[in-house]
Amino acid sequence: MAGQAELLGRVLATAKDEGRAALVGYLPAGFPTVDGGIAACTALLEGGCDIVEVGLPHSDPVLDGPVIQTADDIALRGGVRIADVLRTVRETHAATGAPVLCMTYWNPVDRYGAERFAAGLAEAGGAGCILPDLPVEESDAWRKAAEQHGLATVFVVAPSSRDERLARITAAGSGFVYAASLMGVTGTRESVGREAEELVRRTRATTELPVCVGLGVSNAQQAAEVAAFADGVIVGSAFVKRLLDHEGDPEGGLAAVRELAGELAEGVRRRG
């Protein structure tokens, strides 16, 4: 079975045709349980997300904040394995027909085998992989396997990336470009938001790929602000926090993430 990179492209193009940003949700697999994670990913899409990223929990998620680290720890203590991640992708895609990506650090994929992982992700109906710590210069083997299996390879850019580096990263990637920044604490959000907007402008100067922004968005107004300058708005910690806030109440957690997805979906359609 070929991966769903083309589906990812179509969904992003449809959002653009509708004059809005796409809404991309993130949750780690195995959190709060494997079955609970599948239900939560499905709820995100039913609530209004266009795309979902399934995280592969890691023992040292250096690029993630404390909320996602907590969820990863719960998943790892629950014994989550790569097979569970692929099952989460498979069942979420089968239930919704939406593009489902895997977001993972490189080490677990390298240990599992790039070709084997790409084949498994494609067979599960995955649309691609986001690899935040894989240097472009070391990505040839992965990108070859991904392309052969119909998967997008999404790289991450940051405000610190120089223009020459941006061009190298975007030339190697496919699907979309993940522009990473932080909203910052109260009082700095405006300046950090401007920095993110500038990063999107600089990135677009190097590529035709959509640029989706992960910026600490947690409500409809913030989603609208980011949607005004980005092709996609990526939300992770806010969804994870909703589930953490409903620990021991799985139905309440699902209702909470579905509600937040609906609010954010309204936000990306409002645009600022």
N, C-alpha and C positions, 0 to 999 in steps of 0.2 A: 504493500500500500504506500502510495506517495504521501508526503507531508502536505500540509495545507497552507503553504506560503502564498499561493495565489488567492486563497480565501482571505487571508490577512490583508493583502493588497486591495482586494475588492471592498472590504469593510472600511478601510481607511479612505478609499476613494469615494465611497458613498457618503461618508460623513462630510467630506470636503464639498461634494456636490450639494449637500443640504445646507452648506454655509455654516458649519459648526466644527468644533473639535471632537475627536473621538474620545470616549471615556474608557480608560484602561484600569482595571482593578487588579490588585495583587493579594494573594494569600499563600502562606506556605502549606505544602502538602503535610498531611498527618496532624494538622492542628484544627480543632482540639483532639481529634482522633482522625484516622484515615477516612472513615465513613463520614464523620462530621465535616472534614475538610472538603470532601466532594460535594456534600450538600451546601456548604457555604459558598464554594466557587460557583455552583449552579445558581444559588440565590443572587449573587452579584449580577450575573448575566440576566436573570429574570427581572431584577430590579431596575436595570437600565444601563449596565456596562455593555460596551460593544465588544470588548476583548478582555480576556483574563490572563494574568501571568500566574503560573503555579510555581512557587518557590521550592527549591530542593534544599531542605534544612541543612545547615552547616554548623559545625561546632565552634567555629571562629568567624562569624559573619562580620568582618571588619568594616564593611561599607554600610551596614545597617544600624539603625538606631536601637535603643533599648526595648522598644515595644516589639519589634520584629525579632530581636534576640531572645526575648522571653518566649515568644511563640515557637521559635526554632528549638529552644531548649525543651519545651513541652513535647514537641513532635519527636525529638531525638530520644527523650526518656521513654516515650511510648513505643520506641523500636522502629520508627519509620525507615524504610529502605527505598532504593531506587525503583524497585518494582512497584512500590506503593505510589511513588511520584508519577510513574507512567500510567498506573491505574487511575489516578486522579485526573490526569490529562484525558485519558480515554473516555471515562464516564462523564466528565464535564462536557466534552465535545459532543458525545453521543446524545446527551440530554438536551443540548441547546443548539447544536449546529454552529456555534460561534467559534472564532479563532482562539485557540488556547496555546500559549507559549510556556516554555519552562525557563525560569530564571535561576541560574546556578553559578556558583564559583567553579573555576576550572578544575581544581584538584579531583573532585569526585568523578567528573567525566573522564579525566585522564586515566584515573585508576580503573574505571569501568571499561574503558576503551572507546575512543571517539566514534569509530565506525559502528560499534555495537550500540552505543547510546543513540546515535543518529537514526539507526535502523529501528530501534525500539520506540523512539519518540514519533517517528513517521508512522509506524504501524499503529500507534495509539491515536493517530489523528491530530498530532501536534502540528502547529503552524511554524514553529521555529524555536530558537534558543537565544536568550539574553545572557551574555557572558561578561560581566562587569570587570573581571580582573584578568581576562585573557589578552595579552598584548597582540596587536595586529601582526607584528613581525613573527609571532609564534603560532599563528592561527591557520596556516595553510592546510594542515591535515584535517582540522575540524571543518573548515569551509568547503573543502572538497567533498567530504562525507555528507555535509548538510545539503550541498547543491545536488548531489546524486540522489538524495532522498526527498527532495522537494521541501526543504526547510529553510526558513529565513535565518540569517545570523545578524543579530542586533548588537551593535557595540555601543558603549557608553562614552559620552563626551562630558567634559566639565569646564567651568569657566576658566580654569587654569590652562586648558589646552590651547597651545599656540595655533595660529591659522594654518601653518604648514602641517601640523599634527592633525588638526581637524580634517584637512583634505585627505590625508592618508587613511584615517579611520573611516570616513564616510565612503571612500572609494572601495574599501574592503567589505563594507556591510551591505545588508539587504533588509527588506521589510520596512524598517524605520530606524531612525537614530534616536537613542535614548539620551536626552539632555538632562544631566543630573545637577541639582542644586539644592539649597535648603531655604525654607521660608525664613528661618531665623527666629529669634525670640521677639516678643513685642517691642516695637520701636525700630527694628532694623528691617522689617518685612518689605517696606517700600524700596529700600536701596537694593536688597537682595533680589526682589522682583525685577528691578531694572537690570540687574546683572544677568538674570536668567533670560530676559527679553533680548539682551545684547548677544548672549550665547546663541539663541535661536537665529538671530539675524546672521551672525558669523557662520553658523553651521549651514544655513540655507544657501549661503554664497558658494558653498563647495559641493552641493548635491541637490538632486531632484527628489530624494527620499523625504517622506514626511518626518517632521521632528516632533517628538512627543516629550513632554517635560514632567519629571518627577520633582516636586517642589514643596513637599510637606502640606499639600492641600487636604483640608479636612471638612470644608463646608461648601455650600453652593456658591457663595460670593467669591471665595478664593478660586473655585473652579472656573467661574466666569472670567475672573481677572486673567488667569493663565490661558484660558481658551481664546482670549482676545489676540494673543500673539503666537500660540502654538497650534500644531496640527492634532495633538492629542494631549490629554491630561491624565497622568498616571497617579493613582492613589493606592497606597498600601497600608501604612501605619494606622490610618483612621479606621479602616475596615478591621484590622487585627484588634485594635483597641475595643471596638464594639463587641467582638467575640470574647475578649478577656473580661470585659465588664459584665458579661452574662455567663460567667463560669458556673457550670452546674445547671444551666438553663438553656439547653441547646435550641429549643424552639424560639425562645426569646432572642437568642443570639442571631439566628437566621432571620427573624423578623427585623432586627436592628440593622443588619447589613443590607437587607433588601430595601429598607426605608432609606438608608444613607445613599445607596446606589441611585434611588429615584431622585433624591434631592440633588445629587451631583450631576445626574443626567439633565435635570432642569437647568442647572448652572451652566453647563457647557453649551447649552442652546441659547443662553442669555448673552454671553460674551461681554463681560465687563459692566 
